[in-house]
Amino acid sequence: MRGKAAGIAAFGAALMMAPAAQAGVNEVHIGVMQHNICVTNCKNADKEDGPNVEFQVSFDSPGFLSWAGSPQPYLMASVNTAGATSFGGGGLEWRWNFADNWALEPGLGVVVHDGAVNNPFANGTQEAADFAAENVLLGSETLFRTSIGLTYDFEGPWEVQAFFEHLSHGQILASGRNQGLDEAGIRIGYQFGN
């Protein structure tokens, strides 16, 4: 698990150093997310500690996605500061401006994580109970990431965003156990070309 976390952290660092002019990078976000909060699955919200530090690079929307509302492809990494579940992946985000300086940004993507998939201990044992009490059992190493951001654009290239994300395999990427994770926090964004 620690090797995966180091890989996800390295992935996030590489994202933050991506050369904007050469890669078609549109914006970069960095934020702090409260890990495993009570929104869609309060029964498991008391498991795993520590905030996640999140990095995201969003790219210019390619022309072939104009039929879908011109979403921006993104790559992201989220590293848990207490050694709990970290994850990284990619997807698409849309931007809907609804008032001066305000936008909603829903997203859909896929991530891989280094958290627990299933309980490694035999059912009914104290070890299994202890492990289940401390770990979110995600049921799959690959999860969907659905998200929504409420963004305020400042004059110039900076923006601030209240952000929520939910991780789950949705009984599509796997079957059976699917405790899921919810995170919410604040991200700061920098838009290139503004």
N, C-alpha and C positions, 0 to 999 in steps of 0.2 A: 504494500500500500504506500509506503513512504517513497518508493521509487516512482510510482505513478504521480504522487504529489509533487515530487521534484520535477518530473517531466511537464506537468501542468504549469508549474511556476515558470519553468524555462520557456514554455510556449507563450505565456503571458508577457514575459520580458521581451521575447522576440516580437510580439505584436506591438508593444510600445515603441520599439525601435524601427518599425517598418518605415522605409523612406516614402513619404507621402507623394512626392511628385512622380516617382517612378511606378508606384503600385496602384494609382487611381484611388488613393485613400481620400474619403470624404470627411470623416471625423473620427476622433478618438475619445473614448470615455474612460474614466477611472472613478471608482466609488467604493464605498464601504456598505456592506449589506448585513443586516441582522439575520443570522443563520437559523433556519428551522423555526419560523414563527407560527403562531396559531391563526391560520386562515382557512385552508381547505381540509386540514387533517389535524385537529387540535389534540387528538389522542396521543400523537407522537411528537408534539411540539416541545416537550420537555427534554428530548434527547439531543445530544451533541451540543457543545458549547463553542464560543468564540465567533467573532464576526468574520465574514469573508471579504477579502480585498479583490475587487473585480476590475478587469481590464477588457476593453472591447475596441476593435478597429472596424469601422464601417466603410465600405467601398462605394464608389459611384454606381448607380443602378445601370446595369447593361440594357441596351436597347431591346433585346429580346424579351425582357420582363415588362415592357410597357403595357401589355395586355392585362397584367395582374396588378396594375396601379403603381408600377415603377418602384418596387421595394429595393432597399439597399442590402446586398449581401454583407454579412458580418462574420468575424472570427472573435472568439472571446475565451477568457480563462478566469476562473474564480477560485482563489486559494484561501482555505480556512486557516486562520491564525492560531488555532488551538489543536491542529492536527486532525480535525474531524473531516467531513467530506469536502473534497475539492473537485472541480470539474472544468472541462473545457470543450469547446465545439464550435459550431457555426450554424448559420441560418439566414433568415430574411427579416428585415424590419421595414415597416411602412411609416410614413410621416403624414399626419393629417393636421394641418394648421386650422384652428377653429376660432382664433381671435388674434389681435395684434400681439406678437411675441409669444403666443401660446400654441402648443401642439400636443397631440396624443401620438404615441409611437408604439403600436402593438407589434409583436414579433412572434415568430415560430421557428424553432431550430431543433437540433439534435446535439446532445453532449455525451461524453464518456466521463466516468467518475472513478474515484478511488475509495469510495465508501463501501459499506457492507451490502452485499446482494442478498444473501440468506444467512441464517444462523448456522454456524459451523458445528454447534454442539447438539447432542441428542435431545429430542423433545422430552420435557418433564424433568430435566436435570437442573441443578442449581446454576451450573455454568451457562446453560441456555437462557435461563431467566435473567441472570446478570448481564449477559451479552445483549439480550433484547431490550433491557432497561436503559442501556447506554447508547445503542446504535439504531439508526433508522435503517430498516431492511428494505432496500429499494427494488429487489426482485429482478433486476437486469443491470448489466454494466453499461448499456446504452439507454438513454432516456430522452424523451421529448422535453424541450424547454419552451414554455409559453411565457410571454412577458408583456408588460405594458408600462410605458413611461409617460409621465406628465412633465412636459418640458417648457421651461421659460428661457427665451433667447434674450441675452443682453445685447447692447450695441456692440458690434464687432464680432469676433469669432467665438466668444464664450457662451456657454449655456449651462443651466443647472437642471437636474431632472430628479423627480421622485420616481422610484423604479420598483416594480414588483415582478418576481419571476416564480414560476412553479415548475418543478421537475417531476416527471412521472413517465412510466412506460405505457400507461393508458390501456393496458391489456391488448396492445397492438404489437409493440416491440418484444413483448414477452407475455406470459400468462402467470396467474397465481399472485403471490405476494406483490404488493404495490403500495407501500406506505407513502412514498412521495416526499418532497421537500418544498417548503415555501420560504422565500427570502424577500426582504424589502429594505430599501435604503435610499441613499442619496448618491447621485453620480454627477461629476463635473465633465462637461464636454468641450472639446475644441474643434471648430469647424474650419477646415482648410479652405482657402479661397475667399474667406469673408473678412 
